[in-house]
């Protein structure tokens, strides 16, 4: 027979219990965003204030919109929500599809200015 002390060790408190809703349930089993790539350093910003009646939006969507009233990277959004990156990408895709956010993907390295330009800027700053 288990003692009272042993039974108390099995009781979970708040965060020890883990999420009440499993992440895959938040996305209805989807693993890819409806739109957008959402690289870790992609910047996301809300296009409007949070709708008073968030029709069709889950609490996580509303939280993302609150967070993104100023630009945030996808990695920052995931960290604030304490959710896996894949789940956050799907939620961001939902918001992008509805026009609630804009996402700016990072430029590929092939579109970056040549290294000599960066060196010239650094040398110019040093000469100030």
N, C-alpha and C positions, 0 to 999 in steps of 0.2 A: 504494500500500500504506500502511495507517495505521500510524503510529508507536506505540510502547508508551505514550507520553504521551497520545495521542488516545484509545486504548482505555481508559485509566484514568479519563478524564473521563466515560465512559459507564457506569461502575460506580456503582450506587446504594448508599448506606449508610443503614441504619436508617430514620429518618423521611423521608429524601429519596425513598424508594421509594413512599411513600403507604400507605394501608391494604391489608392483604393480602386482606381480604374487602370487596367493594364494599358501600356502605351499603344498596342495594336488596336485596342478598342477605340481610342481617340481618333484614329485615322480610318476606322472601319476596315482594317486589314490592308489598307493601301501602303505600299512601300516606296512609291515614287510620287513626286509632286505632279499635279495636273499641268502646271506650267512652271517654267524657270529651272535653272540649274542649281542655284544657291550654293556657291563655293563658300568655304569657311570665311573668307574675307569680303564676300559680297556685302554691300551696304543696303540696308532695308530701311525705308521710311514710310510712314503712314501718309496717305494722300488726303485724308480728312480726319476730323475728330471722331471719337468713338461714337457710333450710332446709339441714340438713346434706347431704341428697341433693337437689340442685336439679333434680328431675325436670321435664323439659320447659322448663327455663330456659336461655337462652343466657348466655354469660359477661357480656354487657352488662346483662342483667336482674339478675344477681347483683351486679354493680358498682353498679347503681342502688339496689338494696336496701341495700347497705353504706353508700352515700352518704346515703340517706334515713332513717337511724336517727334523725336529727334533721331537722326540716322544712327543705326547700330549695325554692327556686323552680325552675320548669321551665327557665328560662334558666341558672341555676347548674348544674343537672344536665347540660344540653347542653354547657356550658363545661368541666365536669370530664371528661366523656366525650370531648370533642373530636369530636363528631359533629354533623351537621346537625340543626336543630331538628325538622324533619319526621320524621326517623328516631327521634329521642328521643320524640316524641309517640306514635308507633306502639308503641314499646317500653313506654312508660308505660301505654298503653291495654291492653296484654297483662297487665301486672301488676295494673292496676285490675280487669280482668275476672276474674282469679284470686283477688282479694281480698288480695293482698300489699301493696297501698298504699292510702292514702286521698288524695284530691286536694281541695283547697279552692279553688274558683274565686273570683276577685275579685268584689266586689259591683258591680253596675252603678251608674253615677253617679246614676241616678234613685232608688236606695235609700240614698244617702248623706244624712246629716243636713244641714239647711239651713246655708248659709254663716254665718248669724248665731250658730249654736251654736259653730262653730269660732272666731269672733271673740270670743265670750264666754269661751271657754276660754283663749285667748291673753291676753285682758285680765286674767283671773283669775290666770294664771301670772305676768304682769308685776307685778301688785300684791303678790305675795309678796315 
